[in-house]
Structures are given as C-alpha cells and as structure tokens.
Amino acid sequence: MRTLVIFEDDGFSQLLPLTYWRTCSELRTGYDRLYDHIVRQVSAGWARPDEIHIWCRPELAAVTSNRFEHAVNAQPEPAPSRKVLYLNSRLLLKAPLQDGPAPAVQWRNNRPVIIHADEQLARALTPEILLDPAATHRVLAAVPHHEFVSGPKLMDYPWDLVHANPEMLHLGWRQAGEPAQLAGRICEGVYFLNRSAIHIGEGSTIKPGVVLDAEHGPIYIGRNVTVSPNTSIEGPCYIGDDSLIQAGTSIRDAVSIGRRCKVGGELESSILHGFSNKQHDGFLGHSYVAEWVNLAADTVNSDLKNTYGTVRVPINGVEVDSGQMFVGLTIGDHSKTGIGQMFPTGAVVGFGCNIAICEFAPKFVPSFTWMTSRQACTYSPERCLEIARRVMARRQTVLTPAEEAWFLNIPAYVRKFERTPG
C-alpha cells in the first residue's frame, strides 16, 4: 500500500500573485495542472496510490478542500506496511517516478523535491514543517539522499511555467495516445497542415477560413470549442473545452488555453489558466493569465527588451533577474484592464486589480489596486468581490462560502509579501 502526499513549501511566495487563489499544484502548463502531471507519472512508475493527500498553507485549506476529493492537510496514518511518498507541489514531473528506498530524500536548490518516508519519518512530517525551510532541514538532516528522478525541475517563478509549455504541449499529445480525430462540425474552407497531429473534440465547430497548422507541433482542440472564421492556429497548442476563439485570431508558438476562455487578437507562447477573456485585438506574449481576468480591447504587453537582454521581473515588488530574454505579463485572478492598456516587459499585476490608464502601466501593480490616468487607490475588496460574483454568474459559476471568506482575507495576506514604493 502506498500513500501520496503533494505538499507546498515556501516557494509558493515566488509564484505570487498566481498562488493567492490556488495551491502551487493547481498551476497549469501544457494540457494539465502540475497536480495532474504528478499523479499521472507516479501511477505510471509505481503502483497507483491508494490514498492521496494535499498539503498546503493552512489559510488555503478550506478553499482547497472544495477543489479536491482528497484529504487536505490531514496526516496519513503511518504503518509498517505503508510507505508515504511526498512530492513537492512545484515539481514538474515529466517521466515516471522511479521507486527507491525509504527513508530517502531528493533535494533541489536546498528544497526537498521527493521524500520517500517510512513509518517513523512520516510521523515527523507535517504541512507546517514542510512550509518552514529551517524545520524541514532539521527533520530531514539525517535522511539519506536518493535520486528518484533525473534532473528534477521545480517551477520557481511564473515564467518557468510559460517556458516549460512547449515541451509539455508535445508531451501532452503523446500521453493522450495518438488522439488525432476530427469530430464536431468542420465547415467547408478549413485548411489542415499535418492533419495527423490535429484533434478536434466532439461538439466543436471550426468555421470557414480557419488554418490549423500542425507542422511544428500538435493542435488539441477540446469539446464544444468554437473557432471563428479566418483564424490561424499554429501548433503546439491546446484549447480547453467550451472556449471561443474569435474571428481573425492568430495563435502561435506554444499557447495553452484553459476551459471556457474567450480569445482574440494575437497570442504567442502564453498560458491562459481558464475562465478568462482576451477577446479583442492586441498582443499577448510569453504571459501567464490567471482566472477571471478580462483584457480589454487593444491591451498589449511587451515580452522582449529592445536591448535583447535578460528581463528583470518584480516578484512581489522586488525585481528578480529571470535570466530569460522573453518574459511577458503575469496577471493575477480577478484583474481587469481598460481599452488600449500597455504593459512593459516582465510586468506583474496582482490579484483583484483594475487598470485603465491608456499608457504604460507600472511594472508592478500591487493587488487590489484601482488605477486610472488621474489616480491610483485601493480597490475595495467588498466591491471587487461583488464584481467577481457578477462576472462568474455569467458563466454559471458561484463562489463557495470558503472562497468568499478567503477573497476578503486576501488583502491582509497580501501585506505579508508585496513590497511597494514607500
């Protein structure tokens, strides 16, 4: 018997604002969440876990319990016959996990990636300990090292998810088991390049003038997706169920679109988590867009400096050298832009913001900011929640009581992490 625990460590803070509203394991790259990649590969390499636990920050426990069928922050019941496998929720697991001895631990950048625990070690580990680096090192100091996976990759920053996306889109296609099919309604005048690497799900509609170019990577279009006329989609690309691609859209260079998004304009090398809109003209490149975001007409971002140098990104308001030439916009849940909004290279917008200044936004916009050309002020959490309810109702979605309570507590939580001028 084997138990799997997917745990958060203190690295969640470097993935803010994306992790205000979710655990690290719920972040997307390729076709799925990090959680899905982990469970799939563990099941492929070992016996399928008969029990899965999610360990996260205590403040997110109630919200997370509503999103998973698994126990959240519960202690597995150790027993001599039951080994417990702990996997870091920021781990991008791309290959089946190798079995190994217990107890044993694999590290990366001084953080535990994989812990295989016997009964004694499992009793010593808790969600709070694994969120505290000093406590983690005390508990694991004498545990032998073992390589369960070669070259483990943790998602340290939002751009890591975006830069992993091309590889994960190819991997997702292979894991789907040659899913090429052309279901749904395909109108006359649709053009296919490399038809054998294209999947169109049931109930989807592909309208005249659409070009599906899979010569450089597969294209996976889910169920009940509408692709409007004169759209160009280049693979690799994933479009989730119930999404709408507006007429004249250009999608290229590895784009992953979650379910129930509305997309238009030009998109390059970006991830839209789900339930977000970018319906109009405007460029989005090398960006991660969280849920319930609306990018208004002619919203554009820069993802490349004129000097072609590496991009510095204000993580929680403190600039970090990404080491990357291409880094675009990271925008948190329930944030919105006005028409014609521009963002500088590597910009970060927090949770629950409204930005309408018709010029370049600041490189870092703190959470719950209402910003116009005249002033910037605090966006009332109660007002932001009221708008969120209204927006979500349009897609037949309702916040749970735990989500509403957490929404109103986020402003106090934000102050622990975000640093702003003055």
N, C-alpha and C positions, 0 to 999 in steps of 0.2 A: 504494500500500500504506500502511496506517495501523496504528499500534500505540497501544493504550490502556493507560495506567498509572493505577491507582486508588491514591492514596498517603495515608498518615496524616501529620498534622502534630502539633504539640504540644497541639492542642486535645483530644486523646483524654483528657487528665487531667481536664477539666471534665465528662466523661461517665462517669467512675468513679462507682459500682462496676460499671456495666454493661459497661465495656470492660476489666475484668480478664480476662474469659474469651473475648473476641472483639475483632476489629478494629471500628473505627467503621462501616465499610461493611456490617457484618452486623446492625446495629441496625435495628429494624422501625418502620415507620409505614404506615398504610393496609394494602394487601394484601401488601406485599413488604418486603424489605430495601432499605436505601439503595443497595447494590450493584445490585440488580435495576432500580431506577428509573434509575440512571445508564446501565447497558448498554442498556436499552430506548430511552432518549431519544437517546443517541449514535447508535444504529443507525437511529433514525427520521430524524435530521437529517443524518447523514453516511453515507458508506459503512460498512457493518458492519465493525468492527475485525477484521482477520485474525489479530491477536495481542493477548491481554490479559495484563497483569501486575498482581499485587497487591504493593504496597509497604507494609510495616507495621513496628512496633517489632521489633528483632531478637529479643527474648525471646519474641515470639509467632510467629515464623516457622515453627517446626516444627509447632505446632498448626494454624496457618492452612494450611499445605501439605496437610494431611489433609482440609481442608474445601472446597478449591477445586481444580479441574482445571488452573488457570492456574499459571504460574511465580510464585513468591513471592520477593521481594527479589532477583530476577535483573535484570541490566542488559540492556535491549533493545539489539539490535545496530543502532546508527545507520547510516544510509546516505543518500546524497544523494536517493534516490528515496523514502525512507520518512520521513514525519513522525511525531512521537510526541506524543500528546495526554495530558497529565497532569491528572487530576481529583481534587480533594480528596475523601477518603472521607466527610467530613461533609456534603458537598453534597447537598441535596435537589433533585434535578433533575426539574422538573415539565413541561418543554416541550422539544421537540427542540433540540439544541445547534446554534448557527449556526457555519458554517465561518468561517475567518478567516486572517489572515496568520501566518507563522512566521518568526522567533520573536515571540511576544507573550504577555502575561500579564494576567489579570484578578484584582484584589485585592478583598478584603472584610475590614474591620476589621484591616488590616495583615497579613493572611494570604493567601497565594495560593489562589485558588479554581480557576482554569483556567490551564494553561500549555500553549501550543502551541509545540513545540520543533523547531528544525531540527537538523541533524546535530551542529553544534558545541555547542549548548545541551544537547542530550540527553546528550552525553558528560560534561558538567559536573555533571549532577544525579545524586544517589544517594538511597537511602532515608534515610540518616543526615543528609544535608544538609537534606532537607525536614522532618525532625523537629526541627531546630535553627533557630529564627527568625532568629538573627543570621547564620548561614551562608546561610540562604535568601535573605536580603536582599542579602548580598554577591554571590551568584551572579546574582540577578535584577535588580540595581540598574540596569543599562543596558538591560534588555529593555523594548521599548515596551508601553504599555498598550493593551488592546483589549477591548471588551465582547462576549464570546461569548454571554452570556445576560443578559437584563434582570433587575435586582434579584435577584442570586443569594442564596440562603438557605443558610447553614451551620447545622447542628444544634450549637449551642454548649453546651447543657445538656440533661439528660434531659427536662425539661418542654417543650422545643421539639418533641420527637418527639410528645408527647401532644397539644400544641396544634395540630400540623400534621395530626393524624389525621383530623378531619372532612373537610377538603379532599381528603386523599389517598384516603379511602374513596370519595368521589364520583368522583375521577379514576380509581381502580382499576376501577370499574364501567364507565366509558366506554372505558377501554383494553381491557377484556375483549371489547368489540364486541357490545353488547346481548346479554348472556349469559342472559337470562331463560329459565329452564326449571324444570320441577317434576319431577325424576326421583326415584328412590328410592321409599320406601313412605310415603304420606301417609294417615294414618288419618282416619276419619270424625270430624268435630268440630274440624278445624283451620280457623282463620279467617285469611283473607288480606285485607289492605288494600293496594291498589295492586299487584295480582298481577304486573303487567308489569315491576316493579322488584325481583323476587324470583328468586333462583337457588337451587335445591336439587340438590346433586350426586348422582351415582349411588351406590347403596348406603346412602344416608342414610335415617333413619326420623324422621318427625315425628308425635308421638303426640297423642291427643285433648286438646282444651282449649288447644292452643298458639295464640297470636295472633302473626302476623307482620305488623307494621305498617310498611310502606314508604312512607308518605305524606310523610315528611320526608327520606327518603334510602333508597338501595337496600340490600337484605339479600342477602349472598352466603354461602351455607352450602355447604361443600366436600363431599368424598366421605366416605362411611362415618361421618357425624356422627349422633349420636342426640340429639334434642331431646325431653326427657321431658314428661309431661303438665303442663298449667296453667302454661306458661312464656310470658312476654311478651318479645318481641324487637322493639325499635324501630330502624329504620334512621336513619343509615347504620351498617352493621355488617358485619363479616367474621368468619366462624368457620372455622378451618382444618380440614383433613382429620383424621378419626379422633378428633375431640373429642366430649366428652359434656357436655350441658347438663342439669343435674339438675332434678327436678320443682320447680315454683314459682319458678324463677329469673326475675329482672327485669333485662333488659339494655336500656340506653337511652343516647342522646346520644353516639353515636360510640364504639363499642367494637371493638377488633381483637384477635382471639384466635388465636394460632398453633396449629400442629398438635399433636394429642394432649394437649390440656388437659382438665381436668375442672372444671366451673364450676357454682356455685350461689350463692344469695343475690341481692344487689343490686349491679349493676355499672354505673358511669356513666363515660363519657369516659376509658377506660383501655386500656392495651395489655398483653396477656399474651404474652410472647415465644414461648413454646412449652413443652410438657412440664411445665407447672406446674399445681398444684391450688388451687382455691378452691371447694371442693365444698359448703360449708355456708352457713347464714345468716350475715349480716354484710355490711357496706358496703365497697366498693372504688371510690374516685372519683378521677379525674384522676391516675392512677398508672401507673407502668411496672414490671411484674413480670418479672424475668429468667427463665432456665430452671431447672427442677428445684427450684422453690420450692413449699413447702406452707404455705398459710394455713389454720390450724385453725379449728374451729367458732367463730362469733361474733367473728372477727377483724374489726376495723373501723378505718378511718382517717378523719381529718378532711382535707378539701380546701379549706376556706373558714374564714377567721378571723371571729370574732364582730364585729370592727370593720369587716369588709369591706375591709380594707387589703391592700396587696400582701404576698405571702408571702416570707419570708426562708428560704432553703434552705441547710443545712450541706453544701456541696460539699467532700468530703474533710475535713469537720470545721470548715470555715471558712464562716461564713454569707455568702450572696450574696443580694442583693435581686433576686428573679425578675422584678419588675415586673408580675407576674400576680396576679389575685385568686384564681384557682383553681389550686392545686398540691397534689397528694396525696403518696402514698408512692412512693419509689424503693427497690426492694429487689433486691439482687444475687443472683447464681446460688447455688444450693445452700443457701439460707437457709430457716428454718422458724420458725413461731410456735406457741405453745401456745394452748389454748382461751381465748376471751374477751380476746385481746390487743388493746390500743388503741394507735393511733399519732397523734401530734399533727400539725397542719398542716405539710406540707412535710418530713416526716420522711425520713431516708435510713438504710437498713440495708445494711451491706457484704456482702461475699462470705462464704459459709460461716458464717452466724450461727444461733444457736438462742435464741429469746427467749420466755420464759414467765414473766411477772411479774404477770399479772392486774391490771394498772393501766397508765397511760400509759407507754409506753417512752420513753427519752430521744430527743430529736430527732435525734441522730446516734448510731448504733451501729456501732463500728469492725468491720472484717472479722475473722472468726474470734473472735467473742465468744459465750460461753455465759452467758446471763443468766437468773437466776431471782429470785424475791422475796427470797431470802436472800443472794445474792452474784452478782457478775459476774466471770468469769475468762476466760482464754484457752481457746478451743476447740482442742484438739489437731488439727493438720492431718491427721495419720495417722488419727485417729478419724473426722474429717469425711469423709475420702476413703473409709474403709471403709463409712460410711453411704451415701455417694454411689453406690458400686458396687452396694449392695443395692437402693437406690431405682431406679437405672437398669435393673437386671436385670429388674425387674417390668414394664418396657416394652421388653424385648428390645433393650436398648441397652448397649453396652460402651464404656468409655473407651479411647481409643487409648493406646499407650505414651507418646506425646508429651504427651497431655492429662494422664496420671497424673503425669508428671515435672513439668509446669508447675503442676499443682494443688499439689504440695508446695513449689514455689518461690514461689508467690503470697505467703505471709506475709512473706518478705523484701522482695518488691516493694512490698507494701502500705506498708511503713515509709517509702518514699520520698515518699509522697503524703498519707497520712492524718495529721491533726493531732487529738489528743485532749487533754482537760483534764489538765494535769500532765505 
